Amino acid sequence: MNMNRKRHIYHAYIVTNRHHTVLYTGMTGKGLFRIFEHIEKTNPGFTKRYNLDKLVYLERFTEVRNALAREKQIKKWRREKKIWMIEKYNPGWEDLFLKYTRKANKSNESHPFGGQKKG
């Protein structure tokens, strides 16, 4: 095994709309870029139809099978349990996409969409 190889990161996430009336659970290996696609409504489908553009829950994994299992687990939950989990980790339903992109812009870290921060 090559010890210098960069590990891939996967995320299970929940996005919602402005009024928190609809919750969508997803999984991605594209980092915050996938959330950006939801926000910009670049792909047709459920999140575009219901205007889901606010990231309220994000969980990180190094193994794709663990991220997929978590996504499936959360999707089986009733709405009340999803709300409980969101409020446990994000009590104000803050838009985590804005939080993480602001943090990356203020630091010398890699940009959340991949690559190095410019400037």
Order of alpha helices (4+ residues) and beta strands (2+ residues): beta-beta-alpha-alpha-beta-alpha-alpha-alpha
